[in-house]
């Protein structure tokens, strides 16, 4: 009588091949490099502003003339949310909503820049504070002006995308460019948080 021998089958799980590695997007790498370089420049200006606080031998002083631009700050920081969600809706192919949110971002950034221009007009013509008046004027206009320049550059990029989207030449295939511009705009907003704290909180 033969005995039956049970043979147990062992199943070896299949090993998945590792995902193919690809180079990061060149646009994002370039923007990240730009942000790092610009961060170093802003750091120098912030340190200079902090170093010269209270060292002006003549007026006016920050406490005398500066008014906290709270409304325009809210406008700029809110634009980070609108540009973020603009990218999200573009990923879903909702180009009309993308354009709407993108235009809101453009408007909020434009409002902030208008607020900066309005403040400069008041400081120059009402209080006589120019870049050559004293150390405060020099460091203030240098730091805030540097940020305003970056906001202006961002508005140009936002405007170009708005025009292309309005004529139907900007869609899902351009999502990477939207992400690159968003990186820059978030950087501009983050820098303003630092500038606002230094100029309107610590500096006063």
C-alpha positions as CSV (number, residue, x, y, z in Angstrom):
1,X,0.0,0.0,0.0
2,X,1.5,3.2,-1.1
3,X,1.3,6.3,1.2
4,X,0.3,9.6,-0.4
5,X,2.8,12.4,0.1
6,X,1.2,15.9,0.2
7,X,3.2,18.4,-1.6
8,X,2.8,22.0,-0.3
9,X,3.0,24.7,-3.0
10,X,4.9,27.8,-1.9
11,X,3.9,31.0,-3.6
12,X,6.6,33.5,-4.0
13,X,5.3,37.0,-4.2
14,X,6.2,38.9,-7.3
15,X,8.7,41.6,-6.8
16,X,7.7,44.9,-8.4
17,X,10.2,46.6,-10.5
18,X,11.4,49.9,-9.1
19,X,9.8,52.9,-10.7
20,X,11.8,54.6,-13.4
21,X,13.7,57.6,-12.1
22,X,13.4,60.8,-14.0
23,X,15.0,64.2,-13.7
24,X,13.1,67.0,-11.8
25,X,11.5,69.6,-13.9
26,X,14.0,72.2,-15.1
27,X,11.6,75.0,-14.5
28,X,11.1,74.1,-10.9
29,X,14.8,73.7,-10.3
30,X,15.5,77.1,-11.9
31,X,12.8,78.7,-9.8
32,X,14.0,77.1,-6.6
33,X,17.6,78.3,-7.3
34,X,16.2,81.8,-8.0
35,X,14.3,81.8,-4.7
36,X,17.4,80.7,-2.8
37,X,19.5,83.5,-4.3
38,X,16.8,86.1,-3.7
39,X,16.3,84.9,-0.1
40,X,20.0,85.7,0.5
41,X,19.6,89.2,-1.0
42,X,16.5,89.9,1.2
43,X,18.4,88.6,4.2
44,X,21.1,91.2,3.7
45,X,18.5,94.0,3.4
46,X,16.6,92.8,6.5
47,X,19.8,92.7,8.5
48,X,20.7,96.2,7.3
49,X,17.3,97.5,8.3
50,X,17.5,96.0,11.8
51,X,21.1,97.2,12.3
52,X,20.2,100.8,11.5
53,X,17.0,101.0,13.5
54,X,17.1,104.1,15.8
55,X,20.4,105.3,14.4
56,X,19.0,108.2,12.3
57,X,20.3,111.5,13.6
58,X,17.3,113.4,12.2
59,X,13.6,112.7,11.7
60,X,11.2,111.5,10.7
61,X,11.3,108.2,12.6
62,X,9.2,105.0,11.9
63,X,7.0,105.7,14.8
64,X,6.2,109.2,13.5
65,X,5.2,108.3,9.9
66,X,4.5,104.6,9.4
67,X,0.9,103.2,9.4
68,X,0.4,99.5,9.5
69,X,-0.9,98.3,6.0
70,X,-3.1,95.6,7.5
71,X,-5.7,95.5,4.7
72,X,-3.2,95.3,1.9
73,X,-1.2,92.7,3.8
74,X,-4.4,90.6,4.0
75,X,-4.9,91.0,0.2
76,X,-1.4,89.8,-0.6
77,X,-1.5,86.8,1.8
78,X,-5.0,85.8,0.5
79,X,-3.6,85.7,-3.0
80,X,-1.5,82.7,-2.0
81,X,-4.7,80.7,-1.4
82,X,-6.3,81.8,-4.7
83,X,-3.2,80.9,-6.8
84,X,-3.0,77.5,-5.0
85,X,-6.6,76.6,-5.8
86,X,-6.2,78.0,-9.3
87,X,-3.6,75.2,-9.9
88,X,-5.9,72.6,-8.3
89,X,-8.9,73.4,-10.5
90,X,-6.7,73.5,-13.6
91,X,-5.6,69.9,-12.8
92,X,-9.3,69.0,-13.1
93,X,-9.6,70.6,-16.5
94,X,-11.8,73.5,-15.2
95,X,-10.2,76.2,-17.2
96,X,-12.8,78.9,-16.7
97,X,-12.6,78.6,-12.9
98,X,-8.9,78.6,-13.2
99,X,-9.0,81.9,-15.1
100,X,-11.3,83.4,-12.5
101,X,-9.1,82.4,-9.6
102,X,-6.0,83.5,-11.4
103,X,-7.6,87.0,-12.1
104,X,-8.5,87.3,-8.4
105,X,-4.8,86.6,-7.6
106,X,-3.8,89.3,-10.0
107,X,-6.3,91.7,-8.6
108,X,-5.1,91.1,-5.0
109,X,-1.5,91.5,-5.9
110,X,-2.4,94.7,-7.8
111,X,-4.2,96.0,-4.7
112,X,-1.2,95.4,-2.5
113,X,1.1,97.2,-5.0
114,X,-1.4,100.1,-5.0
115,X,-1.2,100.2,-1.2
116,X,2.6,100.4,-1.4
117,X,2.5,103.3,-3.9
118,X,-0.1,105.1,-1.8
119,X,2.0,104.7,1.3
120,X,5.1,106.1,-0.5
121,X,3.1,109.0,-1.8
122,X,2.0,109.9,1.7
123,X,5.5,109.5,3.2
124,X,7.2,111.6,0.4
125,X,4.7,114.4,0.1
126,X,3.1,114.6,3.5
127,X,6.1,113.8,5.7
128,X,9.1,114.6,3.4
129,X,10.6,111.1,3.8
130,X,12.7,110.1,0.8
131,X,15.4,107.6,0.3
132,X,18.1,110.3,1.1
133,X,16.4,111.9,4.1
134,X,18.0,109.7,6.8
135,X,19.1,106.2,7.5
136,X,15.5,105.1,8.1
137,X,14.4,106.4,4.7
138,X,17.3,104.7,3.0
139,X,16.8,101.3,4.5
140,X,13.0,101.5,4.4
141,X,12.7,102.3,0.7
142,X,15.5,99.8,-0.1
143,X,13.8,96.9,1.7
144,X,10.2,97.7,0.8
145,X,11.1,98.7,-2.7
146,X,13.0,95.5,-3.3
147,X,9.8,93.6,-2.3
148,X,7.6,95.8,-4.4
149,X,9.9,95.1,-7.4
150,X,9.4,91.3,-6.9
151,X,5.6,91.8,-6.6
152,X,5.7,93.8,-9.9
153,X,7.6,91.0,-11.6
154,X,5.1,88.5,-10.3
155,X,2.2,90.5,-11.6
156,X,3.7,90.6,-15.1
157,X,3.9,86.8,-15.0
158,X,0.3,86.5,-13.7
159,X,-0.8,89.0,-16.4
160,X,0.8,87.0,-19.3
161,X,-0.8,83.7,-18.1
162,X,-4.2,85.5,-17.8
163,X,-4.0,86.7,-21.4
164,X,-3.1,83.3,-22.7
165,X,-5.8,81.6,-20.6
166,X,-8.4,84.2,-21.8
167,X,-7.7,83.4,-25.5
168,X,-7.7,79.6,-24.9
169,X,-4.0,78.9,-25.2
170,X,-3.4,77.8,-21.6
171,X,-4.7,74.5,-20.4
172,X,-3.8,71.3,-18.5
173,X,-0.6,70.9,-20.5
174,X,0.7,74.1,-18.9
175,X,0.2,72.9,-15.3
176,X,4.0,72.8,-14.6
177,X,4.3,76.5,-15.6
178,X,1.5,77.3,-13.2
179,X,3.3,75.5,-10.4
180,X,6.5,77.4,-11.1
181,X,4.8,80.7,-11.0
182,X,3.0,79.7,-7.8
183,X,6.3,78.9,-6.2
184,X,7.5,82.4,-7.0
185,X,4.3,84.0,-5.7
186,X,4.4,82.0,-2.4
187,X,8.0,83.2,-2.0
188,X,6.9,86.8,-2.5
189,X,4.1,86.4,0.2
190,X,6.5,84.7,2.6
191,X,9.0,87.5,2.3
192,X,6.4,90.1,3.0
193,X,5.6,88.3,6.3
194,X,9.2,88.9,7.3
195,X,9.3,92.5,5.9
196,X,6.0,93.4,7.6
197,X,7.3,92.0,11.0
198,X,10.6,93.8,10.7
199,X,9.3,97.2,9.5
200,X,5.9,97.5,11.1
201,X,6.3,95.5,14.3
202,X,9.9,95.3,15.4
203,X,11.0,98.6,13.8
204,X,8.4,100.7,15.5
